[in-house]
Amino acid sequence: MAILDKIKFHYDNKKFARVTRQVADDCTKISRGYIVDYSENFIILQETDDFKVFSFLALPVLQITDIRFNSHDKFYDKVMV
């Protein structure tokens, strides 16, 4: 599934997302939360950690290498609802 398709899926279904992005040649960053809006160029992620809601992040789509939603994320998503 392409990154934009994953973004649309998580946005439409309000699912928890673990977003991995390449911010430099030798540096990846992981952000966790809910995609609250998106365009072709950016996503707005409401960041969460340890069941607490934090700030909003604007992340460039070009930096995103993966969006995960596995069994751990499904559990987290159920707790947060």
Secondary structure, 3 states (H helix, E strand, C coil): CCHHHHHHHHHHHCCEEEEEEEEECCEEEEEEEEEEEECCCEEEEEEEECCEEEEEEEEEHHHEEEEECCHHHHHHHHHHC
